[in-house]
Amino acid sequence: MVAQFPNVPINTWRQRFAEGRVLGDDGQPVAPNAPCGEGLRLRYFREVANERITPARWRIVHRDAHLLVVDKPPFLPVAPTGRFVQQSLLVQLQRAFNFDEIAPLHRIDRLTSGLVMFSLTKRGRARYRQLFVDGAIDKAYDAFSATVMAAAAFPRERCSRLERGEPFFRRKEVPGEPNSQTLIDVVERREDGTRFRLRPITGRTHQLRVHMAALGAPLLHDPWYPSLWPERDDNLDRPLQLVARSLSFTDPLTGAAHTFESAYRCGG
């Protein structure tokens, strides 16, 4: 292990083995003096020092032999990225259920709450992913903005070209052929803001957040759009007001008609 990962001190590996965090193919802890034979496979989840804890718990909405649908809380990334590893939905699901072949079929932002689909088998993964490619999944999001918008201006469609912005993790609208499309409608108009129903036709990074900011209705508690807030710890009492509310599709493996809905809501 030291030869494979030279940046990790040997005493750190000794501690990880002692705590049972290095696993064999059977999911059981491996002893540090276990023989190392040809073809040996070990499992170890990368760690980040002082990783922030996400207190809210995810909820299983649907599970069968091939498909898993999870209701994700805000502030929890779907998959390991940057400073989040153990505090990612994928790693937590792997540890909770010892899934060998689980993989996310799509992703939503770390700050976004709501429904995420996972494939549980390699055999069915490509067919589920093709649903997203073909636009065969009806996806609806709830969103809330502190801006009061005139209901007469909706429903409407936002089409634009999105490209990488500055810093690198942000996106921006630029002139050119559109590569993003969102259908936008008003669900509720209140004195303190407007609640929207968003239906993304395409799935560009941060598409909904950028489109709403460009319309003059940035999502409440969005730290990146329209302007970038100074870096700070997550305020768990002020989650981004964007929820992946529902997913509807015909299962390509079973033929069943599925409709799933998140328990999260926007706008209080």
Secondary structure, 3 states (H helix, E strand, C coil): CCCCCCCCCHHHHHHHHHCCCCECCCCCECCCCCCCCCCCCCECCCCCCCCCCCCCCCEEEEECCCEEEEEECCCCCCCCECCECCCCHHHHHHHHHCCCCCEECCCCCCCCEEEEEEECCHHHHHHHHHHHHCCCCEEEEEEEECCCCCHHHCCEEEEEEEEECCCCCCEEEECCCCCEEEEEEEEEEECCEEEEEEEECCCCCCHHHHHHHHCCCCECCCCCCCCCCCCCCCCCCCCCCEEEEEEEEECCCCCCEEEEECCCCCCC
